[in-house]
Amino acid sequence: MELTTVWFVVIAGLWIGYFVLEGFDFGVGILVRVLGRDEPERRAVITTIGPVWDGNEVWLIVAGAMTFAAFPEWYATLFSGFYLPLFAILVALILRGVAIEYRGKRDDLQWRSRMDWLITIGSVLPAVLWGLVFANLVRGVPLDASHEFVGTVGSLFNPFALLGAATVTVLFVAHGAIFLALKTTGDLRRRANRLASWCGLAAAVLAVGFLGWTQGIRGDAASAVVASGAAVALLAGLLANRRGREGWAFVGTAAAVALAVTSLFLALFPLVTPSSLDPAWSLTTVNAASTAYTLKLLTVIAAIFTPLVMLYQGWTYWVFRKRVTVS
C-alpha cells in the first residue's frame, strides 16, 4: 500500500474517532436545557462529559495537524474554501469550552443559565457545520485548474449539504441521549432513554436519505455496503435502547457514526476534494500529498505516539465509567 493511501486511511480514522467521541458530547451539550429541568439536573448532564470533552477534541487537533503535514494542498484548499464555516466552528468550540469550565465558578443561577446557553449554541453550531462541510467535500466544490476554491459561501448551502447538516445534528443528538441514558440514573435516565428513541428514528430516516443520495453522487459497492452497515448498527442500537440496554445501545450508535463516516471516505477515495467544475481539477491523494520523505517521517511519529494517546484516553474513560447522579 502506498504511503499516500496509508495516510488517507490514518486521517479518515482520526475523523471517525472525532465524530464518534465528540458526537456524543455535542449531543449532550445540545440536550443540556432539553433534559435538564432544573439546576441539579443540568449540572448532572454536564458532569457526564466533564472529564472527557477536552480529550475528545484532541482528535480534531491531530486530524487537522496530520492533514497539514501529509496533504498540505488538501489542507490549504479546505481551509480557504471553507474558511467561514471552519472559523465559526472554532469560535463555537472556544465558547463551549469556556462555558463548561467557568459554569461552576459562580454560585449564581443566572450566570449558569447563560453558560448553559453557550454550551448549547457551542454544540449545535459545530454539529450543523461539520455536516455541511463533509457533505460538500463528498459532493464536490468549485475548484479551478490551480486547485483554488472559486465558489462563494452561499454555494456551500445546497440541498445535499443541508441534508447532511440535519443528518449529522440529529444523529449526534440521538448518540448523546443514549450516552446520557448510559451515564445517569433515575428520572433523568428514563427521559434520556425515551428521547433517544424518537431522535434515533428521525436520525435513521435522515441517514438513509443522505447516505443513499451520497451513493448516487459518488458511491461504489464498498461504500454502499458500509453505509448499509451503518443503518443496521443504528437500528440495532435503537432496539437495545428500547430494551434498556444502554451499553449496547451506545455501541450501536457509535458504530453507526463510525460506519457512516467510513462510507463517506470510501466514496471519496482516491479524491480528497472533488472539483465540481472539471473532474481533472480535483485534488487526489497523489497531487495533494507531501513528499515521500515527509510521509515516512510522519509514519514513524504516528506509530510511536498514537498508541500512547489512545491508551491514555481509554484509561480516562475507564476511570470515569460510573453513572452520575443528580444529587
N, C-alpha and C positions, 0 to 999 in steps of 0.2 A: 504493500500500500504506500502510495506517495505521501510525503510529509504534508503536502497541501491538503490532501484528503484527511489525514490524521488530525490536522489542526481544525479543519471544518467540523470533524466529529467532536473534538475537545470543546470547541466553542459552543456547538449545539448542546453538548452535555451540561455546560455551565448555565446556559439559558434555561434548560429543562430544570436543573436544580433550583435556579432562582424562582421560576414560576411556581414550582411545587411548594417551596418553602415560603416565599414572600406572598404567594397566592392566598394561603390561609390567613396570614396576619393582615393582609389587605382586607380580606373578608371580615375578620374580627373587627378591624377599625371601622369598616362601614356599618357594622351592626352595634357599635357601642351605644348609640342612642335609640336603636330599634329594640334591642333585647334588654338593655339596662333601663329599668323603670325608675330607679332611684340611685342615689349616690353609691351606696354599698354594692349594688349590682353592677354599676358601671365600673367601679374600681375592680371588682372581681373579673369582669370581662377583659379589662386592660392588663390585669395581672397575669392572665393566661399567656400573653405574648411578651410580657415584660422582660424575661430573661433571654429571649431568643430573637426578637425582631431585628436587632442591630447585626447579629451574626448572619441572619438571612440576607441582609443587604450586601454582605461580603461577596456573595455570588455575582451580584451585579457589577461590583467594582472590578472583580477579577475578569469577568466576561468582557467588560469594556477595555481593560488593560491588555488582555490577550488578543482582542481584535485589533487594537492599535499596533501591537508588536508583530502579529502573524499576518494580518491582512490590512496594511496601512491604507491602501486605496479604498477598501470597503469602509474602514473607519471614517476616512475623510468624506466620502460621499454620504455616508449615513448621517454624520453629524452636521453636514451642511444642508442636505435636503430636508432633514427632519429637525432642524435646529430649534424651532419654536416649540414643537411638542416635547422634545427632549429637555429643553430648558424649563418648561412648565413642570415636567416630571421631577426634575432636580429641585425646584423650589418647593413643590409639594412634599417631597421626601424630607427636606430640611425642616419645614414647618411641622410635619408629622413627628419627626424625631424630637424636636424641641418641646412639642406639646406633651409627648409621652413622658419625657424626662422631668419637665417642670410642672406637670399637673399636680403633683402632691407637695409642691414646695410651699403652697399657701393653703391654710385651712379656711377657704372661702368658696362657698358653693358657686357663686357667680364666676369666679376665676376658673374653677374646674369645669364649669359648663362651657366657657369659651374654649378651653383646651380640648374638650370633647368634640366641639365643632371642628377645630383644626385637625384633630385626628381623623374625623370622618371625611373632611374635604381632602386631606392629605392621603387618604386611602382610595377614595373614589376616583380622583383625577388620574393617578398613575395607572390604575386598572383600566380605565377607559382609553387612555392614550397609548398604553402598551399594546392593547388590542388593535388600535388604529395603526400604529407603526408596523406591527408584524403583518397585518393584513395587506398593507401597501407593499411591504417587501415581497410578499408572495405574488401579488397581482402585477407588480412592476410599476416603476415610476419613470417620468420623462428624463432620461439621461442622453446627452449628446455624444458625439464621437470621442470627446475628451473625458467622458465619464463624469461630466458636470451635471448637477441637477438643474434643469431649466424650467421646472414647473413652479407652481405657486402653492401657498399653504392651503388655499381653497381646494386644489386638486386632490389633496390627501383625504378630503371628506367626501369620498364617493360611496355609493351604496354598499359595496362589498366591504370596505373598511369600516363603515358604521355598523354593519352586522358583526364584523369581527370584534369591534369595541364592546358591543352589547353582550356578545357571547362570553368574552373573557371576564367582563364585570360580573355577570350573573353566575358564571361558574366559580369565580373567586368567592362570591357571597355564599354559595352552597358549600364550598370547601371550608370556608371559615365557620359557618354554622355547625358543620359536623365536628370541626375541631373544638368548638365551644361545648358541644354536647359531650365530647370525649373528656374535656378538661374541667367541667363544672359539675355541680350537684343540685339536687332538689328541683324547685320550680324553674329555675334558670336553665337547667339541663333539659327539662321537658319542652320548654318553649323553643330552645335551640334545635332540638330534635324535630319538632313539628315544622319549623321554618325551613330547615334543611330539606325536608321532603318536598315542599312546594317550590323552593328555589331550584332544587335539583331537577325537578320535572321541567321547569322553564329552561334551565341550562341545557338539558338533554335535547329539547326541541330546537333551541338556537344552535347548539353544536352540530346537530345533524344537518341543519340548513347550511351553516358556514363551512363545515368540512366537505359536504357534498359539492358546494359551489367551488371550493378550492380544488377539488379533483377535476371539475370541469374546466378550470382555468389552467392548472399546471400540475396535474397529478399523473401517477403511474400506478402499476399494480402494487408495488411495495407500500407506497404511501396510502393507498386505498385500504390495504389490509390493516395497517397500523391505525388508521382513522377508525375503522370498524372496531378494532380492539379498544379504542378509547371510549366509544359508545357503550360497548359491553361492560367495561370496567365501571363506567358511571352508573349504569343501571344496576350492576351488582352492588355498588356502594349504597345506592338508594334503598335497595332491598334489605341490606344489612342494617341500615339506619332505621328502617321501619320496624325491624325486629329488635331494636335496642342494642345492636352490636356495634357500638360506635367505633371501636378499634378497627374492625374490618371495614366499616363504612369509610373511615378516613383513608385506609389503604386503597379502597376503590376510587375515591375522588382524586387521591394523589396519583394513582396510576392513570386515571383518565386525563389529568392535566399533562402528565409526562408523555403519554402516548399521543395526545393531540398536538403538542409542540413538536414531538418527533416526526409526526406526519407532515408538518409544515416544512421542516428542514429537509425531509426526504423529497418532498415535492419540489423544493427549491434547488437541490443539488443537481449539477455542479455549479449552478449560478449562486451568487451571493446577493446581487441586486440586479434584477432583470430590467432592461430598458423597454419602456412601452412605446418608444419611437421607432426603434430598429433593434431586433434581437442581436445583431452583430455588435451593437454598442453596449451590451450587458457586461456587468462585472462578473467574473468567474473566480473559482478558487485558484486558477492559474494566473490570470492577469492582475489579480488584486493582492497576490501574496508577496511576502518579503523574500529575501534571498535564501538559498538553501542553507547557508551557514547560520543565519538567524533562526531559522526553523529548527535546526539541530540543537542549537543552544537552548532555545525555549523548551524543547522536548526534555532535555536533561533537567532543567529547572523545575518543570511541571512534575516530572517523575519523582523528584525529591520532596517537594513541598505540598503537592495536592493531597497525598495520603495523610500528612500531618494535620492539615486544615480539616479534612473530613473526620478524622479521629477526634479532634478537639470538639468539633461541632456535635458529633454524635454523643460524646461524653456530656456536653451541656444538656442535650435533650434528655439523657438518662437521669441526670441529677434532678432536673425539674419535671419529672414524669408524673408526679402525683396530681390529683384533682385540686382545684381551687374552690374554696367555699366562700359564700357571701359574707359570712361572719369573720 
